[in-house]
């Protein structure tokens, strides 16, 4: 456990030297800005529940899968770009700790992105409310409900996060991971409401916060379970790969 903590901190420091933290701010900021523009131009009354649902839908439906794709590619290129695998993978134990630490750092950054999105949704609504006098957002924001949506989105995104990181670490080029993420997001846009959507990792976050609570709970369960299975398979696969 001590070794894993040490490797986790090392991976965190590596990520800080990349554009990862900027991505964690820019991606949710794009959602917040888009929501603000939409609310400022609205022609009918809205309540806070609708504002919250719209903001989190935009985040989980498109921006989160694309952001995770970019984040995973960055995590992979940290080692490939600098030739860092030669030191990071000296021993089998070091391999497992390194890969596990990369997964943990990736998930931490995904959680950070989602948290920023949670914060910016009410900020966008409040600013639009202040600038659009005479047509205020009705009702009240329930932070606990918004937080619960964030937790569901993050939990359901475990599968896609691990799969994207696996692809980014498996191939020297970032192109295969990029293709995987773009293809997964495209399929989500087309089929997120179909009965097969729960078999698509990229579609699980948006389904986790749908109006059908049973479907949402299942999306969270599938995301967590598939993510753990993918993590084990990723460790087994990458531990046998020659990176040098």
N, C-alpha and C positions, 0 to 999 in steps of 0.2 A: 504493500500500500504506500509506503514511504517513497519507493521508486516511482510509482505512478504519479504521486503528487509532484515529485521533482520534474518528471517529464511533462506533466501538465503545465507547470509554471514556465518551463522552457518553451513549450509550444505557444503559450500565451504571449511570451515576449517576442517570439518570431512573428506572430500574427500582428502585433503592434507595429512592426516595421513595414507592414504592407498597407494596402488600401482597405483592409478588412473593416477597421473601425469606421472609416469614412462611409463604407458601404452600409454599415449598420445604422448610420444616421441618415444617409441620403435616400435609401429605399423607402423607409417609412415616411420621411419628409415629403417624398413625391406623392404618397397617398394622402397625407394631410393637406398638401397644397391643392391637389385635385378635388378633395372633398370640400375645401374652403371655397373654391371657385364654383362648384356645383351648388352649394348652399347660398352663395351670394347671388346667383342668378336664378334661384327658384321662383316660381310663379304661384305656388300654392303653399299652404301651411304644412309644416312638418312637426312631428314630436321628436323628443330626444331618443326614443327607442328606434325610430326610423333612421335617425342620424347615425346612431351607434351601429345599427345593422348594416347600413350602407358602407360605412368606413371599414368595418371588419370584413365585410364581403370583398371589398376591393383588395384588401391586404391578403386575405387567405386564398382568393381565387386566382390572382395573377402575379402580384408583386412578390409574395413570399416564395413561390416555386422558382421564379426567375432569380431572386436574390440568393436563394440557397444554391442554385446552380453556379452563380458567380463566386459566391463565398467558397464553395468546395473547390472550384478551379484555382482560386488563390491559395488555398491550403495545400493543394497538390504542387503548385509551382514554387512554393517556398523551398522545397527540397530539390525538385528537378531543375529549377532555374539556377540554383547556387551549387548544385552538385553535393548537396548535404547528406544524401543517403549513405555515403561511404562511412561517415561517423555514426549516423543515427542507427544503423542496422548492423553493428559489429557482432552482436550475439543474438541468439533466439529470444532470450528474455528481453533484451533491449528492443527487438522488433515488436513484440506484443505490447510492451509498455508505450512505445512510440505511437503505434496505430491507435491504441486505446486513448491515449492523451489527445491525439488529433480529433478523434470523435467527440471527446468531452469538450474540447475548445470550440469545435464547430457548433455543438448543441448550445453551449453557453452564448455564442454570438447570435444564434438563431433566437434564443430566448431574449437577448438584448434587443434585437430588431423588433420583435413582437411587442416588447414592453414599450419601446419608443412609439410604435404605432398606436398602442393603447392610450398613451398620453396625448398624442397629437390629434386623435379623433375628437375628444371634447374641446381641445384648444381651437381646432378649426371651427367647430360649431359655435363656440363662444365668440370668436372674432367675427364670424359671419353675422351672428346675432347683433353684435354691437354696431356693425356697419350697415345693416339692413333694418333701419328703424321702421316701426309700424307693422312689421311682420315677424314677430318673435317666434322662436322655436318653443313649442308648448310642452307641457309635462316637466319632468325633471330627470336628470341623468342619475342612474343607479350605478355607482362605481363597482359594487360587488358583482353585479351582473356583467359589466364590461370586463372585469378581471376574470370571471369564470369563462367568458368566451376566449380570452387570451390563453388561458391554461389549456382549454380544449384544442385550440389551434396548434399550440406548441406540441402537445402530446401526440396529436394526429400527424404532425410533420416529422416525427422521428424516423419513419420508414424512408421518406424521400430524402431526408438529410443524410442518412447513412448510405443509401444507394448512390447519391451524387458524390459523396466523399470517396466511396469505394471506386467509382469510375475515375475520379480525379487522381487517385493514388495509383490505380492499376495501370494507367497509360501515361507515357512520358509527355505526350501532347495533351493540351487542354481541350482539343477539338472533340474527342469522343464524349467527354463529360458534358461539354456544351451542347452537343447534338442530343444527348439523352435528356437534358433538362428542357431544351426547347421543344423537343418532341413530346415529352410528358406534359408540359404546360399546354401545348396545342391540343392534345387529346383531352385534357381537362376542360378547356374552353368549349370543346365540341360536345363532350359526353359527361359533364359533371353531374347532370341531373338524371342520367340513365340508371338502370338497375345494376349495371356493371361497374359503376363509378367506384364502388368500395373496393374493387380489385385494382384500382389505379392509385399508386402511392401519392402522386401529385394532386389528385382530386380529394384526398382524405381531409385536409384542413378545412376546405370550404364546406364539405359535407358535415364536418363536426359541429358547425354552428347553424345548420339548417333548421327549418321550422319543425321538422320531424325529429322529436327528441330520441326516439328509439334508433333511428338511422344515425343520428349524431353520436350517440353512445357507442354504436357499433363501429363507426368511423374511428373514434378514439381508440377503441380496443384493437382494431385491426392495425392502426398506425403504430401503437406501442408494441404489439406482438410481432408484427412484420419487421419493425425496426430492430428489435432484439435478435431475431433470427438472422437478419441481414448483417448485424454486427458480428455475430459468431462466425458466419460464413466468410465475411470480409477478413477477419483475423486469420482464419484457417488458410484462405487463399493467398493473402499478401505475405504471410509468414513463409510461404514456400517459393515466393517469387524472387528472382534475382534482379536486384535494382542496379547493381554496379556495372 
